[in-house]
């Protein structure tokens, strides 16, 4: 049986190309709220940067072909719940990484994820106060046990929301931190 693909001129590559995080801090001005029924994308040029210590997106430089974004939709009594998980591998163990990861683990984060097909999504924001205000950052360090093992950090970011992650526009308008070496 032949399956017809209406989008046969579109590429469908697996994996995550780019991960950017922005810590959510106490007294931080959240980004503008969006009515999902009225908008199909979030305009990043409208994003509010209200905290002087974290006014730029921090890139997570990860090993090619290790980034993955997973989304799970669950039906609840209050409507759909969306669970997100982002994982990647950051190579090598440098002394500064322990300090940076420790700082990031004690904050919640907004996340911009760009997949290998060029689609970028914003995660980590919800209008419901029963949910956390941002994604949780976790890491696990390993030296590996042989030549085929990886030496470095497995990074994971997890988030639950009643709002589905929407694509973003005006990506070129965002400030990116170059001083962090994550």
C-alpha positions in Angstrom: 0.0 0.0 0.0 1.4 3.4 -1.0 1.1 6.2 1.6 0.7 9.6 0.0 2.5 12.4 1.8 0.9 15.8 1.1 4.1 17.5 2.5 6.6 15.5 0.5 8.7 18.6 -0.1 9.2 19.1 3.7 12.1 17.7 5.6 11.4 15.8 8.8 14.6 15.6 10.8 14.7 14.3 14.4 16.3 16.0 17.3 16.9 19.5 18.8 19.2 22.0 17.2 19.2 24.8 19.8 18.3 25.2 23.5 18.1 28.6 25.1 17.1 29.2 28.8 16.1 32.3 30.7 15.9 32.0 34.5 12.5 33.1 36.0 13.3 35.1 39.1 11.2 36.4 42.0 9.5 39.7 41.1 10.2 38.9 37.4 7.8 40.5 35.0 6.3 37.5 33.1 5.9 37.7 29.3 2.6 38.9 28.0 -0.2 36.4 28.3 -1.7 34.9 25.2 -5.1 33.5 24.6 -4.3 30.3 22.8 -7.7 30.4 21.0 -6.7 33.8 19.4 -2.9 33.3 18.7 -1.0 30.6 17.0 2.4 31.9 17.8 4.2 34.0 20.5 6.0 37.2 19.4 9.4 37.2 21.1 9.8 41.0 20.5 7.0 41.4 23.1 8.8 39.4 25.7 9.5 41.3 29.0 13.0 41.2 30.4 12.5 42.7 33.9 15.4 41.3 35.9 18.9 42.9 35.6 20.8 39.7 36.4 19.0 37.6 33.8 18.2 39.8 30.8 19.6 37.5 28.1 18.9 34.0 27.0 21.6 31.4 27.9 22.5 28.9 25.2 23.0 25.2 26.2 25.8 24.0 23.9 25.1 20.3 23.6 26.6 17.4 21.6 25.0 17.1 18.1 22.3 14.3 18.0 21.8 14.3 21.8 19.0 16.9 22.1 15.4 15.6 22.4 12.1 17.3 23.1 9.2 15.2 24.3 5.6 16.4 24.8 2.9 14.4 26.5 -0.8 15.4 26.6 -2.9 14.1 29.5 -6.6 14.5 30.1 -7.5 15.8 33.5 -10.7 17.0 35.2 -9.6 20.6 34.5 -8.8 20.0 30.9 -5.6 19.0 29.1 -2.2 18.9 30.8 1.0 19.1 28.8 4.2 17.6 30.1 7.4 18.5 28.5 10.9 17.0 28.8 14.1 18.3 27.1 17.3 16.3 27.4 20.7 16.7 25.9 24.4 15.9 26.6 27.0 18.6 27.4 30.5 17.1 26.9 33.5 17.4 29.2 33.8 18.3 32.8 35.1 21.8 33.5 35.4 23.3 36.9 33.1 26.3 36.0 30.3 24.0 34.9 29.6 22.7 38.4 29.1 26.3 39.6 26.9 27.3 36.7 24.8 24.2 36.8 24.4 24.6 40.6 23.1 28.2 40.0 20.8 27.1 37.2 19.4 24.2 39.3 18.1 26.6 41.9 16.0 28.6 39.5 13.1 27.9 37.2 13.4 28.7 33.5 11.7 29.7 30.3 13.0 27.6 27.5 13.3 28.2 23.8 13.8 25.0 21.8 14.5 24.9 18.1 14.2 21.5 16.4 16.2 20.3 13.4 13.3 21.3 11.1 13.5 25.0 12.2 10.4 25.1 14.4 11.0 27.0 17.6 8.8 26.8 20.7 8.6 28.6 24.0 8.1 26.5 27.2 8.1 27.3 30.8 5.3 29.8 31.1 1.8 29.2 32.4 -1.0 31.5 33.5 -2.1 29.1 36.2 -0.5 29.7 39.6 -1.1 26.0 40.6 1.8 25.2 38.3 5.5 26.2 38.7 6.5 29.4 37.0 9.2 27.7 34.9 11.0 24.5 34.0 13.2 22.7 36.4 16.9 22.3 35.4 18.7 19.1 36.4 22.1 17.5 35.6 23.9 14.3 36.0 27.7 14.1 35.6 29.5 10.9 34.4 33.1 10.2 33.5 32.0 7.1 31.5 33.6 3.7 31.9 35.2 3.1 28.5 36.2 4.6 25.2 32.7 4.5 23.8 31.1 6.1 26.8 30.5 9.9 27.2 32.3 12.1 29.6 30.2 15.1 30.6 26.7 16.0 31.7 23.3 14.8 30.9 21.0 17.9 31.2 17.3 17.6 31.6 14.6 20.3 31.8 11.1 19.3 32.8 7.9 21.4 32.8 4.1 20.9 33.1 1.5 23.4 31.9 -2.1 23.8 31.0 -1.0 25.7 28.0 0.5 24.0 24.9 3.9 25.2 23.9 3.4 27.6 20.9 5.7 28.4 18.0 7.5 31.7 18.3 8.1 34.6 15.9 10.8 37.4 15.9 13.5 35.1 17.2 16.1 37.5 15.8 15.0 40.2 18.3 16.1 38.3 21.5 19.4 39.0 23.4 21.7 36.0 23.8 24.3 35.7 26.6 27.8 35.1 25.4 29.5 35.2 28.8 28.1 31.8 30.0 30.0 28.8 28.8 27.3 26.1 29.4 
